[in-house]
């Protein structure tokens, strides 16, 4: 075959091979819906479940074999705000006050526009305090007083650290506290549908409708619905003796209702058949192949226990489960959560529980039933047999896709070689 023709054949073969591999990997992706983790005990705050839910969603989105479907609207990832706060502190230590102020204002803007989600209230307090410090250090006392007033509107009882906060900033904030504390107004907050979870300045108010007393000034209202669907609204409390009313509309799409039904069953540790049935209904409406859910509970005084379950309603009778122990400050969660997800989505996963990290050991699936579902299946042996029969289906599918791709590549290469090797109807081969 001539050298030019040979080069064209090799190039064509490479293009076909890349296209085949891309199509094969795309076809093998599993559409997945994540249900935010629920609190399995009375000691787990919404702040903890929200932060863990963010980490799980981020780790799922990084998995190339998954196609993660997102809900209509969810609590935003405010890691950018925390990064801006860290950058501001670094600039302040370098005496770059203007750059530090810009980063602090950016962090405050990101958090307040999101309605101050649970878990970010402390970040906002630190940003406002440090903004007042930077402005006071720059000689802008009036701006520092304004930042102190904004802080005292949201947290009249905040305790400032005299070691970290300069004396002039302490004096300005204490003056703002004395001025603001007596000026309050009663506010009633309602929602459609009712009984949605409400937060003001990152502090839980309970379920709507609710009546609270708030200091005069600017506040940030956040309404949280099923699957962490949120609606943020600026709340201006003006002086007056009459009660102020605020109403929020938070529609519930069918998928969110079904997702909340699954969360409710997990929260109550409901029996396995009904829980899997709820996951099946959710998967049918969303047209997804896999539902990932989980729960968080206390594991001693200084740790959390995180359960994550991958439920494939059409493939597995037994959910695939991973459990891990996390530090109280969740400092190890960014490294542990991806390992848990890797155990969940592995093609070799056949149901049961995998313990991650300190809990590394194989345990029976009945442990998971008792811990999360509240009830063991009546026939675990039969379930295990069905699971083992169905589990290899995906690997067989991938195998046939690879075989089909290889046949297509070989056929294309043969055809290309014949076409480029023909010269006036005669096949010429050069050695």
C-alpha positions in Angstrom: 0.0 0.0 0.0 1.3 3.5 -0.8 2.6 5.5 2.2 0.1 8.4 1.7 -2.8 5.9 1.5 -1.5 4.1 4.6 -1.4 7.4 6.6 -4.9 8.2 5.6 -6.1 4.8 6.7 -4.4 5.1 10.1 -5.9 8.6 10.6 -9.4 7.4 9.6 -9.0 4.4 12.0 -8.0 6.7 14.9 -11.0 8.9 14.3 -13.4 6.0 14.2 -11.8 4.5 17.4 -12.1 7.7 19.4 -15.7 8.2 18.3 -16.6 4.6 19.2 -15.0 4.9 22.6 -16.8 8.2 23.3 -20.2 6.7 22.2 -19.5 3.6 24.4 -18.7 5.7 27.5 -21.7 8.0 26.9 -24.0 5.0 26.5 -22.7 3.4 29.8 -23.5 6.5 31.9 -26.1 5.9 34.5 -28.7 8.7 35.1 -28.8 9.4 38.8 -30.9 11.5 41.1 -29.6 12.5 44.6 -32.0 12.9 47.5 -30.3 15.1 50.2 -29.4 13.3 53.4 -31.8 13.3 56.3 -31.2 13.5 60.0 -31.7 10.1 61.6 -31.7 11.3 65.2 -32.6 14.4 67.2 -29.0 15.5 67.6 -28.2 16.3 63.9 -28.8 19.9 62.9 -29.9 21.0 59.5 -26.6 22.8 59.1 -24.8 19.4 59.2 -27.1 17.7 56.7 -26.9 20.6 54.3 -23.1 20.7 54.3 -22.8 17.0 53.8 -25.4 17.2 51.0 -23.3 19.8 49.2 -20.2 17.5 49.5 -22.1 14.5 48.2 -23.6 16.4 45.3 -20.2 17.8 44.3 -18.6 14.3 44.5 -21.4 12.8 42.4 -21.0 15.5 39.7 -17.3 14.6 39.4 -18.1 11.0 38.5 -17.7 10.5 34.7 -19.8 7.3 34.7 -22.8 9.2 36.1 -25.2 11.7 34.6 -26.4 13.6 37.7 -29.8 15.3 37.3 -30.3 18.3 39.5 -33.5 19.5 41.1 -35.3 22.7 40.0 -33.4 24.8 42.6 -31.2 23.9 45.5 -29.2 25.6 48.2 -26.3 27.1 46.4 -22.8 26.0 46.9 -21.2 28.9 48.9 -17.7 27.5 48.9 -16.8 30.6 46.8 -17.8 32.8 49.7 -15.6 30.9 52.2 -12.7 31.1 49.7 -13.2 34.9 49.4 -13.1 35.1 53.2 -9.9 33.2 53.3 -8.4 35.4 50.6 -9.4 38.5 52.5 -7.6 37.3 55.6 -4.5 36.6 53.6 -4.6 40.1 52.0 -5.1 41.7 55.4 -2.0 40.0 56.8 -0.1 41.5 53.9 -1.5 44.9 54.7 -3.4 45.0 51.4 -6.5 46.5 52.9 -8.2 47.5 49.7 -8.0 44.0 48.3 -9.1 42.5 51.6 -12.1 44.8 51.7 -13.1 43.7 48.1 -12.9 40.0 49.0 -15.0 40.6 52.2 -17.7 42.5 50.4 -17.8 39.7 47.8 -18.2 37.0 50.5 -21.0 39.1 52.1 -22.8 39.6 48.8 -22.7 35.9 47.9 -24.1 34.8 51.3 -26.8 37.4 51.5 -28.0 37.0 48.0 -28.5 33.3 48.8 -30.6 34.2 51.8 -28.0 33.2 54.4 -28.4 29.4 54.2 -28.1 27.3 57.3 -24.4 26.8 58.0 -23.3 30.1 56.5 -24.5 32.4 59.3 -21.2 32.2 61.1 -19.3 32.9 57.9 -21.4 36.0 57.4 -20.7 37.1 61.0 -17.0 36.7 60.6 -17.0 38.6 57.3 -18.9 41.5 58.7 -16.7 41.7 61.8 -13.5 41.6 59.7 -14.9 44.1 57.2 -15.4 46.6 60.1 -11.9 45.8 61.2 -10.4 46.5 57.8 -12.4 49.7 57.4 -11.3 50.9 60.8 -7.7 50.1 60.1 -8.0 52.1 56.9 -9.2 55.1 58.8 -12.8 54.9 57.7 -14.6 55.0 61.0 -18.1 55.7 59.6 -17.9 52.7 57.3 -16.8 50.5 60.2 -19.8 51.7 62.2 -22.1 50.8 59.3 -20.7 47.3 59.2 -21.2 47.0 63.0 -24.8 48.1 62.7 -25.5 45.5 60.0 -24.0 42.9 62.3 -26.0 43.9 65.3 -29.3 43.9 63.3 -28.8 40.2 62.5 -27.1 39.2 65.7 -27.9 41.5 68.7 -26.4 39.0 71.1 -23.2 38.2 69.2 -20.1 37.9 71.3 -17.0 39.6 69.9 -13.5 38.3 70.6 -11.5 41.1 72.2 -8.3 39.4 71.1 -9.1 39.4 67.4 -11.3 42.6 67.2 -9.5 46.0 67.7 -10.8 48.2 70.6 -12.2 50.9 68.4 -14.3 48.3 66.5 -15.4 46.7 69.7 -16.6 50.2 70.9 -18.4 50.9 67.6 -20.2 47.5 67.7 -21.2 47.8 71.4 -22.6 51.3 70.6 -24.6 49.8 67.7 -25.8 47.0 70.0 -27.1 49.5 72.6 -28.8 51.6 69.9 -30.5 48.7 68.1 -31.6 46.3 70.7 -34.8 48.1 72.0 -36.1 48.8 68.4 -38.1 45.7 67.3 -41.2 44.8 65.4 -43.5 41.7 65.2 -43.5 39.9 61.8 -45.7 37.1 60.5 -44.2 34.9 57.8 -46.4 32.5 55.8 -45.8 30.3 52.8 -47.6 28.4 50.0 -47.7 25.5 50.5 -47.6 25.9 54.3 -45.3 24.2 56.8 -42.1 25.1 54.8 -38.9 25.5 56.9 -38.0 29.1 57.5 -34.7 30.8 58.3 -34.0 34.5 59.1 -30.3 35.5 58.9 -29.4 31.8 59.0 -31.3 31.1 62.2 -34.2 28.6 62.1 -37.7 30.0 62.7 -39.6 26.7 62.4 -42.4 25.9 60.0 -44.5 28.6 58.3 -46.7 30.3 59.3 -44.8 31.7 62.2 -44.7 35.0 64.1 -41.4 36.4 65.3 -40.0 39.7 66.7 -37.1 41.1 64.7 -34.9 44.2 65.1 -35.5 47.1 62.8 -33.3 47.0 59.7 -32.3 44.6 56.9 -32.7 40.9 57.3 -32.5 37.9 55.0 -35.4 35.4 54.8 -34.9 31.9 53.4 -37.7 29.4 52.8 -36.6 25.8 52.3 -38.8 23.2 50.7 -38.4 19.5 49.8 -35.1 18.4 48.3 -33.6 21.7 49.6 -35.6 23.8 47.1 -35.1 27.4 48.3 -36.5 30.8 47.9 -34.6 33.8 49.3 -36.1 37.2 50.0 -34.8 40.5 51.4 -36.8 41.4 54.5 -36.8 45.1 55.5 -38.2 45.7 59.0 -39.4 49.3 59.3 -40.4 51.1 62.5 -44.1 50.7 63.4 -46.5 49.3 66.0 -48.6 47.1 63.6 -47.7 43.6 62.8 -45.8 43.2 59.5 -46.8 40.3 57.2 -44.6 38.5 54.6 -45.8 35.7 52.3 -43.6 33.3 50.2 -44.8 31.1 47.3 -42.8 27.9 46.9 -44.4 25.5 44.4 -43.8 21.8 44.7 -43.2 19.9 41.4 -44.3 16.2 41.5 -40.6 15.0 41.6 -40.0 17.0 44.7 -43.0 15.6 46.4 -41.9 12.1 45.7 -38.4 12.9 46.8 -39.7 14.3 50.1 -41.8 11.1 50.5 -38.6 9.0 50.2 -36.8 11.3 52.7 -39.7 11.0 55.2 -39.6 7.2 55.0 -35.8 7.2 55.6 -36.2 9.7 58.5 -38.8 7.4 60.2 -36.6 4.4 59.4 -39.5 2.8 57.6 -39.5 -0.8 56.4 -37.5 -1.7 53.3 -40.3 -2.7 50.8 -42.1 0.7 51.2 -38.8 2.6 51.0 -37.7 0.9 47.9 -41.1 1.4 46.4 -40.9 5.1 47.1 -37.5 5.2 45.3 -39.1 3.3 42.4 -41.9 5.8 42.1 -39.3 8.7 42.2 -37.1 7.0 39.5 -40.1 6.4 37.2 -41.3 10.0 37.3 -37.7 11.4 36.8 -36.8 8.6 34.3 -33.6 7.9 36.1 -31.8 4.5 36.6 -30.5 5.2 40.1 -31.5 7.0 43.2 -28.9 7.9 45.9 -30.2 8.8 49.4 -28.7 8.7 52.9 -28.9 9.7 56.5 -26.7 11.3 59.1 -26.6 10.5 62.8 -24.4 11.0 65.9 -21.7 8.4 66.5 -20.4 9.4 69.9 -19.6 12.8 71.1 -17.1 13.8 68.4 -18.2 12.0 65.3 -21.0 11.6 62.8 -22.1 8.4 61.0 -23.0 8.9 57.4 -25.1 6.3 55.5 -25.4 6.5 51.7 -27.5 4.1 49.7 -27.7 3.6 45.9 -31.1 2.2 45.0 -31.5 0.9 41.5 -35.2 0.0 41.4 -35.0 -2.0 38.2 -31.8 -3.8 38.9 -31.3 -4.5 42.6 -33.6 -5.8 45.3 -30.9 -5.1 47.9 -29.7 -1.4 48.0 -26.0 -0.9 47.7 -24.9 0.9 50.9 -21.7 2.6 52.3 -21.3 3.8 55.8 -18.5 5.9 57.2 -17.5 7.8 60.4 -16.8 11.5 59.9 -15.1 14.0 62.3 -17.3 16.4 64.1 -16.1 19.4 62.0 -16.4 17.3 58.8 -12.8 18.1 58.0 -12.3 14.5 56.6 -15.6 14.5 54.6 -14.1 15.8 51.3 -11.8 12.7 51.2 -14.2 10.1 52.7 -17.4 10.9 50.6 -15.8 10.2 47.2 -14.6 6.8 48.6 -18.2 6.0 49.7 -19.6 6.9 46.3 -16.9 4.8 44.6 -18.1 1.8 46.6 -21.8 2.6 45.7 -21.4 2.9 41.9 -18.8 0.1 41.4 -20.0 -2.5 38.8 -19.0 -5.2 41.4 -21.4 -3.9 44.0 -24.1 -6.5 44.7 -25.9 -5.1 47.7 -25.1 -5.0 51.3 -23.0 -2.6 53.3 -19.4 -1.5 52.8 -17.7 0.3 55.8 -15.3 3.1 54.8 -12.2 4.3 56.8 -12.1 3.2 60.4 -15.1 1.0 59.9 -13.5 -1.1 57.1 -15.1 -4.5 57.3 -17.8 -6.5 55.4 -21.1 -6.6 57.3 -24.4 -8.2 56.5 -27.1 -6.2 54.7 -29.4 -6.8 57.6 -27.3 -4.3 59.6 -28.3 -1.6 57.1 -31.9 -2.6 57.3 -31.9 -2.2 61.1 -29.9 1.0 61.0 -31.6 2.9 58.2 -34.8 1.1 57.1 -35.8 -0.1 60.5 -36.8 -3.6 59.4 -35.0 -6.5 57.8 -36.3 -8.1 54.6 -38.4 -11.2 55.2 -36.4 -13.3 52.8 -32.8 -12.1 52.6 -31.5 -15.3 50.9 -33.9 -14.9 48.0 -33.1 -11.3 47.7 -29.4 -12.0 47.6 -29.8 -14.6 44.8 -31.9 -12.1 42.7 -29.3 -9.4 43.3 -26.4 -11.6 42.2 -28.3 -12.6 39.1 -29.1 -9.1 38.1 -25.9 -7.3 39.2 -23.7 -8.4 36.2 -26.3 -7.1 33.7 -24.6 -3.8 33.4 -21.1 -5.3 33.0 -22.5 -7.6 30.3 -24.0 -4.6 28.6 -20.7 -2.8 28.7 -18.9 -5.9 27.3 -21.3 -6.2 24.3 -20.8 -2.4 23.7 -17.1 -2.9 23.6 -17.4 -5.9 21.3 -19.7 -4.0 19.0 -17.3 -1.1 18.9 -14.4 -3.4 18.1 -16.3 -5.0 15.3 -17.2 -1.6 13.9 -13.6 -0.4 14.1 -12.3 -3.5 12.4 -14.9 -3.3 9.6 -14.2 0.4 9.1 -10.5 -0.2 8.9 -10.9 -3.0 6.4 -13.2 -1.0 4.2 -10.9 2.0 4.4 -7.9 0.0 3.5 -9.6 -1.6 0.5 -10.8 1.8 -0.8 -7.5 3.6 -0.5 -5.6 0.6 -1.9 -7.6 0.3 -5.2 -6.0 1.8 -8.2 -8.0 1.7 -11.4 -10.0 -1.2 -10.2 -6.9 -3.3 -9.2 -5.7 -4.0 -5.7 -2.0 -3.0 -5.4 0.0 -4.0 -2.4 3.5 -2.6 -1.8 5.9 -4.2 0.6 
